[in-house]
């Protein structure tokens, strides 16, 4: 996941398709090119991945990855209007993207997305708060239990 200028999006190294895929819910604004928005982060991600592969003894080598095509995935739910829920979009993309060029993650680019995003935000928040990886999950669970007790 990339965080750039208060915006989250994904860069996926798809070994099966031999592509570096950029998944962003925001379409490019008029006058902004792919290179303007993504090139530096794609190159940094690529470099970090090749270092990781070398350190971990992964069979994928820098020469192989450097031949990968970098593509910006087109998705029917891309828009320029929702600039506040990019984290929810990125999490949903991570959750549902399996390397296929077309997939349905539930967004429709309609007013229905507002309710869907609200439900996803609640679900992701609950999962984070109650996760055993959250060092305070027991306190959170007890607080929720107390708040839901009926006297």
C-alpha positions as semicolon CSV with decimal commas, in nm:
position;residue;x (nm);y (nm);z (nm)
1;X;0,000;0,000;0,000
2;X;0,131;0,342;-0,094
3;X;0,051;0,661;0,094
4;X;0,119;0,972;-0,111
5;X;-0,011;1,320;-0,038
6;X;-0,290;1,198;0,194
7;X;-0,400;0,937;-0,058
8;X;-0,375;0,556;-0,042
9;X;-0,346;0,323;-0,339
10;X;-0,184;-0,011;-0,418
11;X;0,112;-0,125;-0,622
12;X;0,090;-0,498;-0,686
13;X;0,375;-0,708;-0,824
14;X;0,182;-0,971;-1,017
15;X;0,431;-1,249;-1,082
16;X;0,183;-1,464;-1,271
17;X;0,097;-1,191;-1,523
18;X;0,453;-1,049;-1,513
19;X;0,320;-0,699;-1,445
20;X;0,345;-0,429;-1,182
21;X;-0,014;-0,318;-1,136
22;X;-0,125;0,012;-0,987
23;X;-0,472;-0,002;-0,830
24;X;-0,615;0,340;-0,749
25;X;-0,979;0,439;-0,695
26;X;-0,911;0,792;-0,820
27;X;-0,889;0,852;-1,192
28;X;-0,609;1,078;-1,309
29;X;-0,704;1,445;-1,307
30;X;-0,693;1,631;-1,633
31;X;-0,341;1,749;-1,709
32;X;-0,171;1,499;-1,476
33;X;0,016;1,217;-1,643
34;X;0,084;0,866;-1,520
35;X;0,451;0,959;-1,469
36;X;0,357;1,268;-1,266
37;X;0,151;1,069;-1,018
38;X;0,297;0,718;-1,004
39;X;0,641;0,677;-1,160
40;X;0,855;0,758;-0,854
41;X;0,653;0,535;-0,619
42;X;0,640;0,249;-0,869
43;X;1,019;0,265;-0,908
44;X;1,074;0,277;-0,529
45;X;0,837;-0,015;-0,472
46;X;1,010;-0,210;-0,747
47;X;1,351;-0,142;-0,593
48;X;1,235;-0,238;-0,241
49;X;1,085;-0,561;-0,375
50;X;1,405;-0,659;-0,555
51;X;1,609;-0,596;-0,239
52;X;1,362;-0,808;-0,039
53;X;1,384;-1,092;-0,293
54;X;1,764;-1,086;-0,281
55;X;1,776;-1,081;0,102
56;X;1,522;-1,362;0,135
57;X;1,671;-1,577;-0,137
58;X;1,353;-1,554;-0,343
59;X;1,402;-1,699;-0,692
60;X;1,260;-1,389;-0,860
61;X;1,551;-1,166;-0,957
62;X;1,586;-0,799;-1,041
63;X;1,648;-0,876;-1,408
64;X;1,318;-1,064;-1,427
65;X;1,112;-0,798;-1,249
66;X;1,268;-0,517;-1,453
67;X;1,107;-0,673;-1,762
68;X;0,761;-0,647;-1,606
69;X;0,520;-0,402;-1,765
70;X;0,387;-0,133;-1,528
71;X;0,012;-0,083;-1,578
72;X;-0,253;0,135;-1,423
73;X;-0,560;-0,085;-1,382
74;X;-0,883;0,051;-1,516
75;X;-1,185;-0,011;-1,295
76;X;-1,547;0,095;-1,353
77;X;-1,573;0,241;-1,000
78;X;-1,289;0,491;-1,046
79;X;-1,394;0,850;-0,988
80;X;-1,266;1,198;-0,907
81;X;-1,534;1,284;-0,650
82;X;-1,457;1,061;-0,349
83;X;-1,126;1,183;-0,212
84;X;-1,185;1,086;0,153
85;X;-1,239;0,709;0,147
86;X;-0,925;0,601;-0,037
87;X;-0,812;0,394;0,263
88;X;-1,137;0,195;0,256
89;X;-1,102;0,148;-0,121
90;X;-0,740;0,032;-0,079
91;X;-0,833;-0,215;0,194
92;X;-1,119;-0,353;-0,014
93;X;-0,890;-0,381;-0,315
94;X;-0,636;-0,576;-0,105
95;X;-0,913;-0,798;0,024
96;X;-1,067;-0,884;-0,313
97;X;-0,802;-0,848;-0,585
98;X;-0,667;-1,187;-0,694
99;X;-0,462;-1,082;-0,996
100;X;-0,740;-1,079;-1,253
101;X;-0,765;-0,775;-1,477
102;X;-1,137;-0,754;-1,408
103;X;-1,292;-0,824;-1,074
104;X;-1,590;-0,716;-0,871
105;X;-1,504;-0,571;-0,532
106;X;-1,856;-0,442;-0,468
107;X;-1,820;-0,075;-0,566
108;X;-2,055;0,051;-0,836
109;X;-1,964;0,420;-0,868
110;X;-2,320;0,514;-0,768
111;X;-2,484;0,660;-0,457
112;X;-2,508;0,301;-0,325
113;X;-2,134;0,316;-0,261
114;X;-2,189;0,552;0,034
115;X;-2,370;0,281;0,233
116;X;-2,125;0,014;0,119
117;X;-1,827;0,226;0,227
118;X;-1,991;0,294;0,565
119;X;-2,041;-0,080;0,621
120;X;-1,684;-0,156;0,516
121;X;-1,548;0,118;0,743
122;X;-1,741;-0,030;1,040
123;X;-1,629;-0,383;0,957
124;X;-1,262;-0,292;0,914
125;X;-1,267;-0,080;1,230
126;X;-1,422;-0,363;1,431
127;X;-1,172;-0,615;1,295
128;X;-0,880;-0,388;1,384
129;X;-1,009;-0,309;1,734
130;X;-1,087;-0,671;1,820
131;X;-0,789;-0,832;1,650
132;X;-0,559;-1,033;1,875
133;X;-0,277;-0,837;1,709
134;X;-0,414;-0,523;1,873
135;X;-0,224;-0,502;2,201
136;X;-0,531;-0,347;2,365
137;X;-0,791;-0,582;2,217
138;X;-0,886;-0,731;2,556
139;X;-0,955;-0,386;2,701
140;X;-1,153;-0,296;2,390
141;X;-1,353;-0,618;2,413
142;X;-1,431;-0,562;2,783
143;X;-1,534;-0,201;2,717
144;X;-1,766;-0,314;2,438
145;X;-1,911;-0,585;2,660
146;X;-1,978;-0,334;2,940
147;X;-2,130;-0,084;2,696
148;X;-2,370;-0,348;2,564
149;X;-2,490;-0,476;2,901
150;X;-2,855;-0,414;2,970
151;X;-2,942;-0,333;3,328
